[in-house]
Amino acid sequence: MTDPRAAELIGKLNTGLFIGGSWSAAESGATFAVENPATGEQIATVADGGAADAQRAIETAAATQKSWAATSPRSRSEILYRAHRLILDRTDDLALIMTTEMGKPLAEAKGEVAYGAEFFRWFAEEAVRIGGDHTTTGDGANRIVVTKEPVGPCVLITPWNFPLAMGTRKIGPAVAAGCTMVFKPAELTPLTALALADILTEAGLPEGVLNIVTTNTPGPVVTTWMDSGLARKLSFTGSTQVGKLLLEQASHTVMRTSMELGGNAPFIVCADADIDRAVEGAMVAKMRNMGEACTAANRIFVDRSVAEEFGTKLAERMGALVVGDGVAEGTQVGPLVEDKALAKVRDLVADAVERGATVMCGGTAPEGPGHFYPPTVLSGVSPESDLMATEIFGPVAPLIPFDSEDELIAMANDTPWGLVGYLFSQDIDRALRLSAALEVGMVGLNTGLVSNPAAPFGGVKESGLGREGGRVGIEEFLETKYLAIPKSAPVSGT
């Protein structure tokens, strides 16, 4: 049964469309249901926006762009500072809403609230540091003045697995840069995003700067925005398959894009690794968000000489985790987000076992209600297993032994994705050598956590374009303008 306090909080939320600073129903009057993945119960009905609603939202963002871009960097910074503080003040409420709509344990949800809030503080500081350049041409005839301007109305699309942080990671730099936005949160987890809209309004964000269209049928909404000719920037986090479709649509208007797509992270344990530290790192890299993260350790490569020790210790740790409703005290692993996700994990484990893998812990889903799957460790996984070539997005740790660095790098890079890799070694030369060889955008060296608002988050190959966070994060929302200014003619001497 859904927690009564959570039901009370959700019952007070605005669940309509947020356009021009006002809440409204979808033009069609349609709604869709949001469910609690731990119980299967419906917890809310949310406005199901369509193409007409999307058109109204993007027109509002476009009409607001000029006035919003003219605001001072300091005023935009102060809005983000206030929103940062309001989010932290409401940590318990936001965490409870998040846990109820997507399943992660309350302690982890509170961690996401702190992480998500930090994006607002980081970009509050970056807002007043937007710079430019001034120099002289080589022949001395002209001054070169370079300025940065907001790119314009932005389309923001976020996934369900981090419903607060994925929103703040995109909204923060857009606000700091002076861009207006249309925002589509994931249909599985819209409630946290709607709560965030109320916080930003309270923090003083002007009407029309942020416009939210929730929908259970994203195609018409997103296509309307992409084809409008009014949107100038797309920031998308989601699957590689959908990202490729959006890139095709973005080409129609040559729209700026940044994308964080799929991952297939290798987690490497070398023979000289501190095994206890590597196990701890694997717990973080694998079990954050029940494994439902693009940064999750997807393939764990262990030097054959330490494979038994590492596997035994990891299975002991993962097998001891408490599975249950995320709101229950003591729960360490919540449900997967929906039945489709549960079915995928079941199938991947079954395929690996059929190909020779040994189940060291877990491996069997309990009866419902809820979409639960136990933390599972598989040893001796065949490189031919399906889970080697797809994101598991669940609490399953496949162990693959290796015998040489060449073999390791060949297996680790044998994927179209390249978001993040993890490497545990106490030999600095080996660590740097293998880090350089990994085809990824980020490397966790002797750590299982790479995400930080101060760091540039993003990948290579089919894991995306651009970076979010860090000093470069705001650049994705800025255009560079160059002014050529002739210098005055020199005064002739006599």
Sequence and secondary structure as in RCSB ss.txt:
>XXXX:A:sequence
MTDPRAAELIGKLNTGLFIGGSWSAAESGATFAVENPATGEQIATVADGGAADAQRAIETAAATQKSWAATSPRS
RSEILYRAHRLILDRTDDLALIMTTEMGKPLAEAKGEVAYGAEFFRWFAEEAVRIGGDHTTTGDGANRIVVTKEP
VGPCVLITPWNFPLAMGTRKIGPAVAAGCTMVFKPAELTPLTALALADILTEAGLPEGVLNIVTTNTPGPVVTTW
MDSGLARKLSFTGSTQVGKLLLEQASHTVMRTSMELGGNAPFIVCADADIDRAVEGAMVAKMRNMGEACTAANRI
FVDRSVAEEFGTKLAERMGALVVGDGVAEGTQVGPLVEDKALAKVRDLVADAVERGATVMCGGTAPEGPGHFYPP
TVLSGVSPESDLMATEIFGPVAPLIPFDSEDELIAMANDTPWGLVGYLFSQDIDRALRLSAALEVGMVGLNTGLV
SNPAAPFGGVKESGLGREGGRVGIEEFLETKYLAIPKSAPVSGT
>XXXX:A:secstr
   HHHHHHHHTS  SEEETTEEE  TT  EEEEE TTT  EEEEEE   HHHHHHHHHHHHHHHHHHHTS HHH
HHHHHHHHHHHHHHTHHHHHHHHHHHH   HHHHHHHHHHHHHHHHHHHHHHTT   EEEE TTSSEEEEEEEEE
  SEEEE  SSSTTHHHHHHHHHHHHHT  EEEE  TTS HHHHHHHHHHHHTT  TTSEEE   S HHHHHHHH
HTSS   EEEEES HHHHHHHHHHHHHTT EEEEE    EEEEE TTS HHHHHHHHHHHHHGGGG STTSEEEE
EEEGGGHHHHHHHHHHHHHT  BS TTSTT  B   SSHHHHHHHHHHHHHHHHTT EEEE      SSS     
EEEES  TTSGGGSS   SSEEEEEEESSHHHHHHHHT SSEESEEEEE S HHHHHHHHHHS SSEEEES S  
  TTS B  EETTEES BSTTTGGGGGEEEEEEEEE        
